[in-house]
Amino acid sequence: MMAKGKLLMALALLGGGAPVLVQAQGAQDWIEGVWQARGDGMLKPADGKPIPFRPEAAKAWNAQKPAFMAGDPKVDFSRRCKPPGEPRLMSDPKTPFAVIVTKPRVMFAYQWNRLVRMIEMEEPREVIGPVYFGQNAGHWEDETLVVDVQALHPNTGLDRTGLPHGEKARLTERFRSLGPKQMEAVITINDPETYSAPWTAKVVFDRQPGLTVKEDICLDRENLAGKLKQ
Amino acid sequence: MSARWRSHRRAGLCACVVAVGLWAMPAMAQVGAATLDDIVDAPPQFKEALSGGKIKPQALELTRQNIQGAPPSKDPRDLNGMYNFLRAPGGAPRAPGGAPPGGGAPSGGYAAGRAVPGGPPPRAAPGGLASPRVSNVGAGACVINTFAGLTSYSTTILINARQVLFLMEENHLLRWATFADKHDPAAKPSFTGDSIARWDGDTLVIDTTQVATRGKPGTDHYVERVTKQADGNVAIERFRDTDGQLTPVEKVTLRWRPDLHYVEDICEDFGEAFGIGYQ
């Protein structure tokens, strides 16, 4: 990808192309487009070993997991149209999302209830408290997008099983191209309150050419808007 | 503390400092003709501090200087940044229930703690866009009401050579336009419609079809002309397109706010507190 980007840039410059063309063909623009995850939406250690739960965290997760996976709105707040959080939402194989790259920001725009995840690329931001998508600080390492995530909302799970996280959880995500049609996210979860050691999961995404992210209004979809009070 | 509060806390504190300072300086405390409606993006404390229905011109100017510390990009096509909206004098037509077009909160809506605008139950629109059970409308109900038109409290614009996005922080409303010659022939009616963009000189022209309105049959077609101003603000003129005839709808100015950054704002969280959504 780097070679292609440089070649396009050189061609544009030699041909007197407009700067906007050079910008559009940047080496990091491979990530632009619509993506959808493969798999079952569950995070698993990439090394094949068991998730290094702390005992109390494993106990709580096992107790809650059946209700969470059954969509009980008392434990899975996404059934109340609250954001599912990350990396759960992006690894959901039923939810496409688009990635948009600008210099100051990279944005993941999800179809699910038109949610967005903003990755600030230029300067670290003040951590203002837990938010559903966490505080996302990104940078590029060549063509790999590296995102540092912290301050995740306590009402979210890391995946569709309700995989838990603590207040001090910190995720490092590395997004890299696997070719024109695929992308990989390597997610390292560092959460000493919940896990006895950092562990890493991988999620593979397929590019969805021709697919657009459609308008979605969860409260309408779930018919929860019908409960509005006059 | 709400996400909205947090997002504008710093600006609010600065505005309060300015306001208190002006109160303490009688020579500067001249009351101008501007009214509260002239500042739709001021934090409520600021408005309350300057109560009496008048805003001091000095306070306006000092606040403007305070919040616009960094110079804007000189590229007239670089619209990237964060903005607050400021309506042109006269405001805009009101949708059923009191919400402005786009479903954003009216001036002083959410920010002033007056959420959940009331209104008559809307009729179901063809195509199943409106639920017959819906009994409230607009951003106060955490659903999109009508054309998502740059009417929210804080707006982030992301633009590159392929697309432009308007992300309204309130109710996480996303408008999306691709640089293309033709609309998607498969596009279906939606509240945000199907948008394509092009440049007319340094004016961004956004053409949006298939715009549905909750409770109103049929769809609308809008054309918007978006121009960056020298001070970094962005002027938007919106027209309704009826068989090629353009009728002005409203003018909106997005005030450039380099001091702010996007903060997650989940309407559904507010909604539950106000009895909306899951109970």
Interface residues (C-beta under 8 A of the other chain):
Chain A: V20 L21 Q23 A24 E32 P73 R79 R80 C81 K82 P83 I100 V101 T102 K103 P104 R105 M107 A109 N113 R114 L115 V116 M118 E120 R125 I128 G129 V131 Y132 F133 T212 V213 K214 E215 I217 C218 L219 D220 N223 L224 A225 G226 K227 L228 K229 Q230
Chain B: A3 R6 R77 N80 G118 P121 S131 R133 V134 S135 N136 A141 C142 V143 I144 T156 L158 I159 N160 A161 R162 Q163 L165 L167 H172 L173 L174 W176 D184 S190 F191 T192 H261 Y262 V263 E264 I266 E268 D269 G271 E272 G275 I276 G277 Y278 Q279
